[in-house]
Every structure is written in C-alpha cells, then in structure tokens.
C-alpha cells in the first residue's frame, strides 16, 4: 500500500513537471514569434521609436490638407475653413506642420488617445507585415494626407501617411518605408473612422 501511494505521488510529480515543461516551451515559442513579428521595425525605426508608438500616453491624429507647394517658411497657407471656425478639439490653434523641411497645412488635429481601435493601429505600425520591405521608395515624392503623433512627456515620434503611393515617413530619423496594399487600406479606413466619431 505504501509503495502504491509512493508510485502515484511520483506520477503526479512527473505530470506536473511535464505540464510545466510544455508551458515553458510554448511561452518561449510565443515570445520568439512576437519578437520576430516586429524585429525589422525595431531595427529600422529603433527601439525607442517603436516603444513610443506602442505605449505613448498621448496620440493625436492629423489630417493634412494639401501639397505644400508654394508655402514658404513663415507663411501661413490659406485654408478653406478658417481655424477659428473649426471645432476647438480638432485644431487647438495649429495651422501647419513641418514634415521633412516643408510646411504642410493642417485640416484637423484630433486627440484619439482613448479611442477604441487605437491599440490595434499602434500594434500594426510596429509589425513587419504592415510594410513592403522589398519596394524601392527612392524617388517618390509623397503627398501626405494624414499623420499620427505619439507623445510621452518631452519625447515624440510622428508617422505620416501617403495612402495613394503607400508610403510612410517615421520621424525622428526621417525613415521612409512602403506599406503593403492591405495595410494602407486598413490604416486609411481606421483614420477615417476616427475622424467620424
């Protein structure tokens, strides 16, 4: 009787050990898989930028009105809707944004920090599958139509989008990369929905 109880106790310990071992292997596979999903983004954008995109406590959605052609340093472009007539929560006094040395007129600037779906957009922006790493983007002249600004205290990173040409500019660093067609469409739809809410 004592030998049987001892054998059962050993089998129970063995079962617990096997379950723990399988759990450890699965956890390692999951961590490795998730790391590999964003490895290229982290290498290209840098870990601080990727971390800010993922975890910044403040996120703003920018709608960029038009091409900055003819906008010189210090000039304010003519907007179709005067800024003082726009809703306060959308403009907050900003009328242009400098992107890669050019001033672009803003249509709106909206705080989307607490909006539903933002967590998925953040995640997509730091996943390798969002970008077409094989496409050559040299020679493309982007027409920015939207942007997202991620802020944590005095640290800030911005991502600007040209959905027609499927390119993204990540700053700081001025990293220009191509979006996949599916990602470009999904991010554009997400941004349109954020503006409608």
FENPESUL-V208808 format. One line per field, one symbol per residue. ss: DSSP state (h for helix, s for strand, l for the rest). phi: phi as a letter, one per 20 degrees, with the letter a starting at -180 (. if undefined). psi: psi as a letter, one per 20 degrees, with the letter a starting at -180 (. if undefined). A space follows every 10 residues. Layout:
BEGIN
ss = ???
phi = ???
psi = ???
END
This chain:
BEGIN
ss = lhhhhhhhhh hhhhhhhhhh hhhhhhhhhh hhhhhhhhhh hhhhhlhhhh hhhhhllsss ssssllllll llllllllll llhhhllhhh hllllssssl lsssssssss sllllllhhh hhhhhllhhh ssllllllll lllllsssss ssllssssss ssllllssss slllsssssl hhhhhhhhhh hhhhhhl
phi = .fffffffff ffffffffff ffffffffff fffffffdgf fffeenffff ffgfcgfccd ddddfbfegn eegnedfedf dgffeeggfe dlnecbcecl ndedfeebbc fdgdffnfgf fgfffddgff defefedfnf dfdfcbbcdd ccmeebcccd cdffelccdd cfoledceef gffgfffffg fffffef
psi = ghhghgghhh hggggggggg ggggghgggg ggghghhjgh gggghqghgg hgghjpippq ppppgrpjpi orpiqpqpqh oqhiiqphih gkipirppol iqppppgqop ojgjqqihhh ggghijphih qniippjpip oqnpirrppp pncjpqqqpq pnhgilqppp qriloprqqq gggggghggg hghhhh.
END
